[in-house]
Amino acid sequence: MTTPPPAYPSADGSQLRAKSMALVIAEAARRAVENGKGVSVVQAIVYLDGDEPVISPFGVSHIEAAQNSKYSALPGVASSSLSRNDAEVHTLDWTYTYLSNEKAKGRKPRNIIIDLQGDKGSCNACKIRQDLFRADLNALFPEAASVLNVNYANPGSRQIPAVLGRNVGDVYGDPLAQQRESSYLRDTDPDNPARFYYQSRNSPAGPVWPKALQFMALPQGSPRSDSGSPRPKSPTEPRSLEIRKELQEAFERLKEAQAEENKRRQIFKAVKAQKSNALEALRQYRAQEISKLLASQAYLTLKGQGFDMTSLLKVATQTVDNSPAMQRAEPRIAQVQLRLEAAQAAHGRASQTFIEITNHIRRLTAEHSHLATSNRAPGQHEETAQAASGHDSRDYSVRPSPSGRGRAAL
């Protein structure tokens, strides 16, 4: 029986999930403002052994699923026809295709971790789709230890893991999901509301979505999702139109900033690897030269005259360290160190730009949400209006840490 991998293969796992969730929430907010109705956005992060993680495109609801979609149709499952174009469908299709292509290349990973990142919890039908994907994953790589983590933001302004849908028996999210804490935000931005999120884990022991949960009734008075209900029209005041234009411009800058940040991160990793390789080559050269000296006739003669090995090793080490070859190596290592520091600084500046643009988008979407709430019908409850606006108006801004390492939400 396989067991789940004990940890993420990359130390950047929490930071990567934080950035992904920030972009997922921002994309959902942008489309809500543009279209006048809410959408769901999902993204997958795939870890295969110790390789660089692969990130899927955004899966967005209400976009027609591919004709050859593996997860769109669920014959005999209630509400599946209504959800055939949900965000999860697009992301699961993409992820399965990617893994199938890796297998076709002869890939046999031992550890697989998949983070499914969403701006809200999944409906009943999409829970079943995740079960099917998990079974397909086991069939593709039966020898691999694999885990599917379903991560999603807190719905609305309530600290609860699930809400009832408008259709009887439909539940968005997992009532038994565990609240998780982003270790990255805990260390860099502890006051960020997005520091906490919900996670359901699909482990090899069984499906993450127990069948009983798919049709269970939540306690009376539980908040209901307004998914599928008419949305109020976007405010038409001049400021609202300005916000829409500013959001378009901000998202164009965000795409550029994300590309630049990824580029600078790759450069930093490459230079870091260069330094590591240079130090390792120098270490091996030094050890070989010391061994040669200790095996030379002169040192063997000294040993025969009663010199102890500790003294001989000290003399040999000093001789090698003072040799012309080692003296020439020191400036080269120093130059690599300077390049590493410059690459790290450039990556920090790119990350800071990403943070600033993300915060600007947060402020714009919060302002737009406030305008939509101000225009709600008389007697409409504030929380209902907030849900109808398509996004959460809480401040998800990213506050850079004193070290300048803070980046994104969740």
N, C-alpha and C positions, 0 to 999 in steps of 0.2 A: 504494500500500500504506500502510495507516495505521500509526502508531507509538504506543506507549503514552504517556500523559501523563507529563511529566518529574517531577511532584511532586504531592502532595496539594493541593487548592485551599484548604485551611484549615491555618493554623499549629497548630491544636489537634488535628491528626490523630493524633499519637502519644498524646496525653492521652486522646482519645476512645477509641482502641483499648484503652488501659490500663483505662479504666473499664469498657468493654464486656466485656473478658476477665475482669475481676474478678467481674462479675455473673454471667457464664456459669459460671465455676467454682463460685461460691457457690450458684447455683441447682441445679447438678448435685449438690453435696454435700447440700443441703437435701432434695432428693427422694430421695437415697440413704438418708438417715437416716429419712425419713418412711415410705418404702415397703419398706425392708429389702433393696433391690436397686439396683444401679447403673443410671443412665440416661445418655444423651448429651444435651447441650444445645448448640444452635447459634444464632447471631444474625448478622444481616447489617447492615453499615453501607454505605449507598449515597451516593456523591458524584456529583452531576450538575453539571458545570462548577463555578462558584464558589458555588453555593447552599449553604445550611445543610444538612449531611448528614442523611439520614433513617435511622432505626434501626428494624429490624424487631422484632416480638415474639419471645420465645424460641420456638425450635423444640425440642420435647422428644420423645425416642423413646418408643415403646410407646403413643403416643396415636394413635388411628385417623386415617388420612389422609382428606382430603375425598374425596367420591365423584368429583368432577370434577378430582382431582389430576392435574397434568400430568407429575409425575415419580415417582409411586409405582410404577406397573407398568413393568417392563422386559422385554417378551416375549423369550424366548430367552436371557436372561442368567442364568447360574448364581447362586444365592443371592439373587436380587432379591426373591423372594417372602418370604424371611425378613426382608428389610430394608425392606419396603414402607411401614412406619410409622416409619422412622428420622428423627432430628431434621433431617437435611439436607432430607428431602422437604418438610417443613412450611415451612422457611425458603426454599427455592428456589421453592416454589409462591407464597409471599407476595411474594417479590422480583420474580418474573416478572409477577404481577398488578399490582404497583405500577408497574413500568416500562411495561406495556401501557397502563395508565390514563394515564400521562404522555404516551405517544405519541398516544393518542386525544384529548388536549387540544391537540395540535399541537406538542408539545415536540420539539425537535431538538437534543439536547445534542451538543456537540463532544467533550467529555471525560467518560468514565465510569470511576469506580473503585469496586469492590465488595470490601469486606473480609468474608470469611466466617469468623466467629470460633467456634471449637469447643473444648470441654474435652478432646477427644482426637482422634486422626486418623480419617479416614473409611475405611469398608470398601470392598471392590472395587466393589460395586454403586453406592455413593454417589459414587465417583470417576467412574463412567460418567455418573451423573446430572449431575455438575458439567460434564462434557464437553458433554452435551446442552443444559444451561443456557447454556453459552458460545456454542454454535451458535445458540440461540434469541436470545441477546443481539445477536449479529452480524446476525441477520435483522431484528430490531426496529429497530436503528440502524446500518445498514451504513456510514454515513459517519463514525461516531464512533470515536475512539481509546479503547479500553476495556481494562481489566485486571481480572482476578478474582484476588484474593489469598486463599489458603486458609491461615488462621492457626490454630494449635492448640497447646495447652499440652504440655509434655513429659510423655509417658505414664509413670505410676508414678514410681519414684525413679531411673530410668535416663536418662542423657543420650543418648537415641537417638531417631531420627525415626519409627520404625515397630515394630510388634510383630506376630507371627503370630496369626491367629485360630484357633479350635478346629477350624474346617472346613479341610480340606486346600487349600492354595493361597490362602487368604484373608489379606490383609495390611491391618492398620489403620494408616493413615498412609502417608507417602511415603518410601521408603528413600532417595531422593535430595533430600529437602527440605533447605533451607538453614536453619541456625540464625540467627535474627535477634535483634537487641538493641533493646529499647525505649529510644529516645532520651529519652523522658520520664522513665522510671525511672532511666536512667543519670545524668541530671542531678539528680533529686530523691530517689531512694532506691536507690543503687547496690548495697546489700547484699541487696535483695529477690531471692529465688530466681526469681520470675516475670519478672525483667528479661530473660531469654532465652526465646524460644519458637521454634517451627518454622513455616516458610512455604513453600508451593508456589505458584508464580506461573503463572497461566494467561494467557499473553500472546498477541497476535495471530499470533505465529509458529507457533503450534500448541497442541494440548491440553497441559495441565499433567501429565496422567497418561499417559505412554507405555503403549501396549497391553502391552508386555512386562512392565511393572511390575505389572500387574493380577493376574498369576498366577505371579509369580516366587517362588522359595523363598529365604528368608533363611538365613544360615549356621546350621549345627546349634547348638543351645543358645541360640538367640535367645529372648527372653522371649515368652510367649504371653499373649494376652488371654483372660480368662475370660468374655468376652461370651457370653451365652446359657447359661452353666452355673449350677447352683443356687447361691444366695447363702446364707451362714450367717445364721441368724436374728439380728435385732438383740438386743443384750443387754437383759435385763429387770430389771436392778438398778434400785433407786430413782433413782440418779444419772442413769442413761440416760433414764428417763422425765422427769426434771427438764430434761435437756438438750433433749429434743424440745420441751418446752413453751417453754423459753427461746429456742430457734431460731424457733419460730412467732412469738413476740413480737418477736424481733430482725428478722425479715424484714418484719413489718408496719412497724416503725420505718424499715427500710431503704427501703421503698417511699415513705414520707412524706419521708425525707431526700433521696431521689433527685428527687422532684417539687420539693422546695424548692430543691435545688441547681440544677436546670434553670431554675426560675423566676428565681432570683437571677442566674444567668448571662445570661439574656435581658435582664433589667433593666440589668445592667452593660453589655451590648453596646448597648442602646438609648441609654443616657446617653452612652456613648463616641461614638456616632454623632451625638448632639446637639451634643456639644462640637466634633467635627470639622466639622459643618455650620456651626456658629456662627463658628468660626475662619475657614472658607473664605469665608463671607459678609462677614465683617469685612475679610478680605484683599482681596476684590474691591472693596468700598466704598472702601477706602483707596487702591487703585490708581487707581480712577476719579477720586477727588477730586484726587489728585496730578496726573493727566493734565489735568484741567480747569484747574488753576492754571497749569500749564506752557503751556497753550494760551490763557490769558487775555491781554488787551491789556497789562496791567501787566507781565507776565513777558516778553512779546514785546518790549516797549519796553526793558526791562533787557537783554535779549539783544542788541538793536540797539546798545546803549551799550557793548557789549564784555564783558558778564558771560558767563563760560563756563557750559556746561550742567551741569557737576558742581556748581558753587556754587548754581545755580538749583534743581537737583534737591534739594539738601540743605535749602535754605530752604523749598521747597514741602513736603517731607516733614515738617519740623518744624512747619510751619503746620497741616498736616492732623492730625498726631499730637496737637497741643495744642488741637484744635477741640473744642467742646462735645459733638459727636456721638461722637467717639472716647473722650472722657472718660467719657461715659455707658456706653459699651460695656464698659469694663474691669471694672466691678463685676458686670455680667451674666456675663461670661466666668468671673470668679472664683467666682460662685455655681454655675455649671455644673461647674466643677472640684471644688468641695466635694461636689456631688451624686455626681460620678464616684468620688471617693475613698470616700464612704459606701457606694456600690453595690459597689465593689470589696471593701471590708471585709466587707460582708454576704455576698457570694459566698464569700469566704475562710472565714467562719464556717460556712456551709452545707457547703462542701467538707470542712472539718475534721470536722463531724458525720458525714458520709458515711464518712470514713476510720475514725472510731472505731467505728461500727456494723459496718463490714466486718471490722475486726480482731477484734471480739467474736465474729462469726460464725466466723471462722477458728479462734479458740481453742476454741469449742464443738465444731466439727466435728472438730478434731484430737483433742479429748478423747474424743469418741464413737468415733473410729477406734481410739484406744488401748484403749478398753473392748472393742471388737469383736475386736481382735487378742489381747487377754488371754484371751478366751473361745474362741480357736480350738481346733480338735481337736488332740490330742496328735500331734506329729510334723509338723504342717502348717507349711510354710515361711512365714517372716514376710512376705516380699514377696507371696506368694500370698494371705495373709490380708489384706494391705493392699489389694490389688486387689479382693478380694472385698467389702471394706467399702464399695466404691463411690466412694472418693475418696482423694486423696493426703493423707497426714498431715504433709507438710512444712509449715513455717511460711510461709504466703503473706501474712502481715500486712503492712500498708502502714505504713511509718515516715515520718511527716511530715518534710519537709526543714526545715533551719533557717529558711527563708523562709516555711514554712507552706504551701507549694504542693503537697506530696505528696498524691495522692488514691488511686489504685487500682492494682491489680496488672496487669501486662502492658501 
